[in-house]
Structure formats: C-alpha cells, structure tokens
Amino acid sequence: MMTLASDEIVCELERLLDQIGWVRARGRGAPDFLAWKEETDAALRRCFGEGSRHLSDFALVRYTPATHSAFLDDNAQEVAFQRGLERARAILEAAILEAEE
C-alpha cells in the first residue's frame, strides 16, 4: 500500500539513503542518528503503510551489539553500528526499487 506518488517516494527515500554517510560520520551517539532513524521510520510508514515489509525490516535493524553493551569495547559497538547502517541501506535500496516498479 503506497500512499504517496511513486516519484515522491523515491525522492524521499533516496534523500534518507544519501544521509547514511553523514549519519555514519556523526557517530552512534549523535542526536542526528536518532533523528535520521525516526525520520526513516516515518517515511517508510507514510510511503508503504503500517505493517509493510520494509517498515518491519527497518524496525528490526540493530545498531548495537546483541550482548549487553557494558561488557563490550567501543570497537564492538562501532562494528554493530556500521552493520546496522548497512542493513538500513539495503532496506532503503529495496524500498526504492519497489517504488520505481
């Protein structure tokens, strides 16, 4: 269920996709990351509707290690953050492809 015109969806999702590099540079603790994450969630919800596969997949992305963070060094946390961003990138790319169909 797409609620916006296809070109609007693609434009919005491409903008969020382009911001991943900027989010990566700002770091996992930056307020900008949380704002990007919330904006991406809202965009997927607007574009594809509640309960869409893209929204569900995005909600499941982990940006922190599965193990309790207090026991891990900064490198393990950074690796998890980078993997989460790459997973988010893949989800946005798939959403864009679907919107372009």
C-alpha positions as CSV (number, residue, x, y, z in Angstrom):
1,M,0.0,0.0,0.0
2,M,1.7,3.1,-1.2
3,T,0.2,6.4,-0.1
4,L,2.4,8.9,-2.0
5,A,3.1,9.2,-5.7
6,S,6.0,6.9,-6.8
7,D,8.3,9.8,-7.7
8,E,7.7,11.4,-4.2
9,I,8.5,8.1,-2.5
10,V,11.7,7.6,-4.5
11,C,12.9,11.2,-3.8
12,E,12.2,10.9,-0.1
13,L,13.8,7.5,0.3
14,E,16.9,8.5,-1.8
15,R,17.4,11.5,0.4
16,L,17.4,9.3,3.5
17,L,19.7,6.8,1.8
18,D,22.1,9.6,0.9
19,Q,22.2,10.7,4.6
20,I,23.6,7.4,5.8
21,G,27.2,8.5,5.1
22,W,26.5,11.7,7.1
23,V,24.9,9.7,9.9
24,R,27.9,7.3,9.9
25,A,30.3,10.2,10.2
26,R,28.4,11.8,13.1
27,G,28.5,8.6,15.1
28,R,26.2,6.3,17.0
29,G,25.7,8.6,20.0
30,A,24.8,11.7,18.0
31,P,21.2,13.1,18.2
32,D,21.4,13.3,14.4
33,F,21.4,9.4,14.2
34,L,18.2,9.2,16.3
35,A,16.5,11.9,14.2
36,W,17.5,10.1,11.0
37,K,16.2,6.8,12.3
38,E,12.9,8.3,13.4
39,E,12.5,10.2,10.1
40,T,13.3,7.0,8.1
41,D,10.7,5.0,10.1
42,A,8.1,7.7,9.5
43,A,8.9,7.9,5.8
44,L,8.6,4.1,5.3
45,R,5.3,4.2,7.3
46,R,4.0,7.1,5.1
47,C,5.2,5.5,1.8
48,F,4.3,1.8,2.3
49,G,1.9,1.8,5.2
50,E,1.8,0.2,8.7
51,G,2.8,-3.4,8.6
52,S,4.8,-3.2,5.4
53,R,7.7,-5.5,5.0
54,H,10.1,-2.6,4.6
55,L,8.9,-1.0,7.8
56,S,9.0,-4.3,9.7
57,D,12.6,-5.0,8.4
58,F,13.7,-1.5,9.4
59,A,12.3,-1.8,12.9
60,L,14.3,-5.0,13.4
61,V,17.7,-3.4,12.5
62,R,20.1,-3.4,15.4
63,Y,22.6,-0.7,15.8
64,T,24.1,-2.0,19.0
65,P,25.6,-5.5,19.8
66,A,23.2,-8.2,20.9
67,T,25.3,-8.7,24.0
68,H,25.0,-6.2,26.9
69,S,27.0,-3.1,25.9
70,A,28.7,-2.7,29.3
71,F,30.8,-5.7,28.6
72,L,31.9,-4.7,25.1
73,D,34.6,-2.3,24.0
74,D,33.9,0.7,21.7
75,N,35.1,-1.2,18.6
76,A,32.4,-3.9,19.0
77,Q,29.8,-1.2,19.4
78,E,31.1,0.7,16.4
79,V,31.0,-2.5,14.3
80,A,27.4,-3.2,15.3
81,F,26.5,0.4,14.4
82,Q,28.1,0.1,11.0
83,R,26.4,-3.2,10.3
84,G,23.1,-1.7,11.3
85,L,23.6,1.2,8.9
86,E,24.5,-1.2,6.1
87,R,21.3,-3.2,6.8
88,A,19.3,0.0,6.8
89,R,20.9,0.9,3.5
90,A,19.9,-2.4,1.9
91,I,16.3,-1.9,3.2
92,L,16.1,1.6,1.7
93,E,17.5,0.4,-1.6
94,A,14.9,-2.4,-1.8
95,A,12.2,0.1,-0.9
96,I,13.4,2.4,-3.7
97,L,13.4,-0.4,-6.2
98,E,9.9,-1.4,-5.3
99,A,8.7,2.2,-5.6
100,E,10.2,2.5,-9.0
101,E,8.4,-0.6,-10.3
